């Protein structure tokens, strides 16, 4: 579960353009 939480934090730090 910790790895999943880390991924969320990592994606949040990325610009919205990368998330798309």
N, C-alpha and C positions, 0 to 999 in steps of 0.2 A: 504493500500500500504506500510505503514511503516513496518508492520510485515513481508511483503514479502522481503523487503530490508534487514531486520534484519536476515532473514533466509539465504540469499545469503552470508552475511558477516560471519554468523556462520559456514556455510558449507565451506567457503574459508579458515577459520582458521583450519578446520579439515584436517588431512593428506589425501592424494589422495587415500590411501587404504580404508578409511572409505567411501569416495565418491563412490567408485566402487560398 
